[in-house]
Amino acid sequence: NEANMIERTNRLRGLVLMTMAGLCWSSSGILVRSVTITNAWEIVFWRALFMALFIGIFLTARYGSRTVSYIAAVGFPGVCAGGLLAASFFLFILSVMRTTIANSLFLMSTTPFVAALFGWLFLNEHVPRRTVIAMTVSLVGIALMFADALGSSGALIGNLLACCVPVTFAANVILIRKMGAFVAMVPTVLLGGLIAVLIALPVGWPLTASWHDVGVLAVMGVVQLGLGCLLMTLAAPHISAAEIGLLSLLETILGPVWVWLGIGERPSDSALLGGIVVLSSLIVNQLAGLRNALLVSSPASRRRSSTLVS
């Protein structure tokens, strides 16, 4: 009937949008390696600046005179969430400047596990047995990557910084839920970009990026960060959380591939094995969650269906 057809169409649209978001995010590594500047703070500045400009233009085009009130509506939780997002920007760039793109992305892919662990510790949320098993298995992969980095203090620090990215994201989720506030993603992303700009500019000054570097970082800020987040925002009402988590793994899978093919940066055998262990445990966990999620339609779809029926 018409309601089912609309639901299928919207779900397909959500899957396509989320796939495009994953593709946008996967370009982060090759773009970072394409710039000549080595000052991580300046890289964060340009990247966050262009992302904030892109999100600001989008909000203004969409909400017009209501833009400021829409941003203000996120309140204190939104500012804190923006701060945590800004922290993740710094941690990612500082990480990839010290270790391989593959190591950083593989370690960052543990975000769903860390979020589940924090939910259990601070919100008494139930963690499925499949997730506990997957988290345990992923620890083996993480241990392999850290064992490989023991011979290099720089790589070890890079790995540690990459591990902090899932922690900042999980803290973000717990903060918002603990305070009982729903914070829209788009203004939070804007705030994160502005906070990162304000911190990175004085530390990274004087700016030395060439026009080529600025162009690459503009693409990174607009396409990789800004557009990726917008696409996920548009996809979220139409697909399940498990589907979002599964498709977001495109960043982890494709990111190292682009860098490997583009500039020949290949992770060591033990690091690659560790990454495969982490990624495999995450994929199995997400597929198991997807199997259950497919039995339940999205809230947006249910609302539309009930409206059509009535």
C-alpha positions in Angstrom: 0.0 0.0 0.0 1.0 3.7 -0.1 2.2 3.8 3.5 4.6 0.9 3.0 5.8 2.3 -0.3 6.6 5.7 1.3 8.4 3.9 4.2 10.6 1.8 1.8 11.4 4.9 -0.3 12.4 6.9 2.7 14.5 4.0 4.1 16.3 3.7 0.8 16.9 7.4 0.8 18.3 7.1 4.3 20.7 4.3 3.3 21.9 6.2 0.3 22.5 9.4 2.3 24.4 7.5 5.1 26.5 5.7 2.5 27.5 9.1 1.0 28.3 10.3 4.5 30.6 7.4 5.1 32.3 8.1 1.7 32.8 11.7 2.7 34.4 10.8 6.1 36.7 8.2 4.5 38.6 11.0 2.7 40.0 12.4 5.9 43.3 10.5 5.8 44.3 11.1 2.2 43.4 14.8 2.5 45.5 15.2 5.6 48.4 13.5 3.9 48.0 15.8 0.9 48.9 19.0 2.8 52.5 20.1 3.2 52.2 21.9 6.5 53.1 19.9 9.6 51.7 22.2 12.3 48.7 20.2 13.5 47.1 23.2 15.2 47.1 25.1 11.9 45.6 22.2 10.1 42.8 22.0 12.7 42.2 25.8 12.4 41.7 25.8 8.6 39.7 22.6 8.7 37.4 23.8 11.5 37.1 27.3 9.9 35.7 26.0 6.6 33.5 23.5 8.3 32.0 26.3 10.5 31.5 28.5 7.5 29.7 25.7 5.6 27.4 24.8 8.5 26.7 28.5 9.2 25.7 29.1 5.6 23.5 26.0 5.7 21.7 27.1 8.9 21.2 30.6 7.7 19.8 29.3 4.4 17.5 26.9 6.2 16.3 29.0 9.2 16.8 32.6 8.1 16.2 35.0 10.9 15.6 32.2 13.3 19.2 30.9 13.0 20.5 32.5 16.2 17.6 31.3 18.3 18.0 27.8 16.8 21.7 27.7 17.8 21.0 29.2 21.3 18.3 26.5 21.8 21.0 23.8 22.3 21.9 25.5 25.6 24.7 24.5 27.9 24.7 20.8 26.9 25.2 21.9 23.3 28.2 24.1 24.2 29.7 21.2 26.1 29.0 18.8 23.2 30.6 21.3 20.9 33.7 21.4 23.1 34.0 17.6 23.1 33.6 17.6 19.3 36.4 20.2 19.0 38.5 18.0 21.2 38.0 15.1 18.8 39.2 17.4 15.9 42.5 18.1 17.7 42.9 14.5 18.8 42.4 13.1 15.3 44.9 15.4 13.6 47.5 15.1 16.4 47.1 11.3 16.1 47.5 11.0 12.3 50.6 13.2 12.5 52.3 10.6 14.7 51.0 7.2 13.5 49.5 5.7 10.3 46.0 6.6 9.1 45.0 3.0 9.4 46.0 2.8 13.0 44.1 6.0 13.9 40.9 4.9 12.0 40.9 1.4 13.4 41.3 2.6 17.0 38.7 5.3 16.4 36.2 2.7 15.1 35.8 1.4 18.7 33.5 4.4 19.4 30.3 2.3 19.6 32.0 0.0 22.2 33.2 2.9 24.4 29.7 4.5 24.2 28.1 1.2 25.3 30.6 0.9 28.1 30.0 4.5 29.3 26.2 4.0 29.1 26.5 0.9 31.4 28.8 2.7 33.8 27.0 6.1 34.1 23.4 5.4 33.0 22.9 1.8 34.0 22.1 0.9 30.4 22.0 -2.8 29.5 24.8 -3.9 27.2 23.9 -7.0 25.0 26.0 -10.1 25.4 27.1 -9.9 21.7 28.5 -6.4 22.4 30.4 -7.5 25.5 31.9 -10.4 23.4 32.8 -8.0 20.5 34.4 -5.5 23.0 36.5 -8.3 24.5 37.7 -9.5 21.1 38.4 -5.9 19.9 40.8 -5.5 22.9 43.0 -8.2 21.4 43.2 -6.2 18.2 44.0 -3.0 20.1 46.7 -4.8 22.0 48.3 -6.0 18.7 48.4 -2.4 17.4 49.9 -1.1 20.6 52.5 -3.9 20.7 53.6 -2.9 17.2 54.0 0.8 18.3 56.1 0.0 21.4 59.3 0.5 19.4 58.4 4.1 18.5 57.4 6.6 21.1 55.8 8.8 18.4 53.6 6.0 17.1 52.7 5.0 20.6 51.5 8.5 21.4 49.6 8.6 18.1 47.8 5.4 19.1 47.0 6.8 22.5 45.6 10.0 21.0 43.4 8.0 18.6 42.0 6.0 21.5 40.9 9.3 23.1 38.6 10.2 20.2 36.0 7.5 21.1 36.2 8.6 24.7 35.3 12.2 23.8 32.4 11.0 21.6 31.1 8.7 24.4 31.4 11.5 26.9 29.4 13.7 24.5 26.6 11.1 24.3 26.5 10.5 28.1 26.5 14.3 28.9 23.6 15.0 26.7 21.5 12.0 27.9 22.5 12.6 31.6 21.3 16.2 31.5 18.0 15.1 29.8 18.4 17.4 26.8 18.1 16.7 23.1 20.8 18.6 21.3 20.4 18.9 17.5 23.5 17.8 15.7 23.9 20.7 13.2 24.3 23.6 15.7 26.5 21.4 17.8 28.8 20.9 14.9 28.9 24.6 14.3 29.8 25.3 17.9 32.5 22.6 17.8 34.0 24.3 14.7 34.0 27.7 16.3 35.6 26.4 19.6 38.3 24.7 17.6 39.0 27.8 15.6 39.3 30.0 18.7 41.7 27.5 20.3 43.8 26.6 17.3 44.4 30.1 15.9 46.6 31.5 18.7 48.5 28.3 19.2 49.0 27.7 15.4 50.0 31.3 14.7 51.7 32.5 12.5 49.8 30.7 9.7 52.1 29.3 7.0 49.7 27.3 4.8 50.1 27.7 1.0 47.1 28.3 -1.2 47.3 24.6 -2.2 47.1 23.6 1.5 44.2 26.0 2.2 42.3 24.5 -0.8 42.8 20.9 0.4 41.8 21.9 4.0 38.7 23.7 2.6 37.6 20.5 0.9 38.3 18.7 4.1 36.2 21.1 6.2 33.3 21.4 3.8 33.1 18.0 2.2 34.7 15.5 4.7 33.4 17.1 7.9 30.5 19.5 7.1 28.8 17.6 4.3 29.4 14.2 6.0 27.6 15.4 9.2 24.8 16.9 7.3 24.2 13.7 5.3 24.1 11.7 8.4 21.6 14.2 10.0 19.3 13.8 7.0 19.6 10.0 7.0 19.1 9.5 10.8 15.2 9.8 10.8 14.8 7.0 8.2 17.2 4.2 9.3 18.1 2.5 12.5 21.0 3.2 14.8 22.5 -0.2 13.8 22.4 0.7 10.1 24.0 4.1 10.8 26.7 2.4 12.8 27.3 -0.2 10.1 27.5 2.3 7.2 29.7 4.6 9.2 32.3 1.8 9.1 32.9 2.8 5.5 35.3 5.5 6.9 37.3 2.8 8.7 37.4 0.4 5.8 38.0 2.8 2.9 40.1 5.5 4.7 43.3 3.3 4.9 42.6 2.0 1.4 42.7 5.5 -0.1 45.9 6.3 1.7 47.5 3.0 0.7 46.6 3.4 -2.9 47.3 7.1 -3.1 50.6 7.5 -1.3 51.6 4.0 -0.4 51.2 4.3 3.4 50.8 0.7 4.4 50.4 -0.4 8.0 52.7 -3.1 9.4 51.5 -6.7 9.4 50.8 -6.8 13.1 49.0 -3.4 13.1 47.0 -4.5 10.0 46.0 -7.8 11.8 45.0 -5.9 14.9 42.9 -3.5 12.8 41.2 -6.4 11.0 40.4 -8.0 14.4 38.8 -4.8 15.7 36.9 -4.1 12.5 35.6 -7.7 12.2 34.3 -7.7 15.8 32.6 -4.4 15.2 31.0 -5.5 11.9 29.7 -8.8 13.5 28.3 -6.8 16.4 26.6 -4.2 14.1 25.2 -6.9 11.8 23.7 -8.7 14.8 22.1 -5.4 15.9 20.9 -4.7 12.4 19.1 -8.1 12.3 17.0 -6.9 15.3 16.6 -3.4 14.0 15.2 -4.4 10.7 12.2 -5.8 12.5 11.3 -2.4 13.8 10.5 0.6 11.6 12.0 4.0 12.3 10.0 6.4 14.5 9.7 8.9 11.6 8.3 6.1 9.3 5.8 5.0 12.0 4.5 8.6 12.4 4.1 9.0 8.7 2.3 5.6 8.4 -0.1 6.4 11.2 -0.9 9.8 9.6 -1.7 8.1 6.3 -3.9 5.5 7.9 -5.8 8.0 9.9 
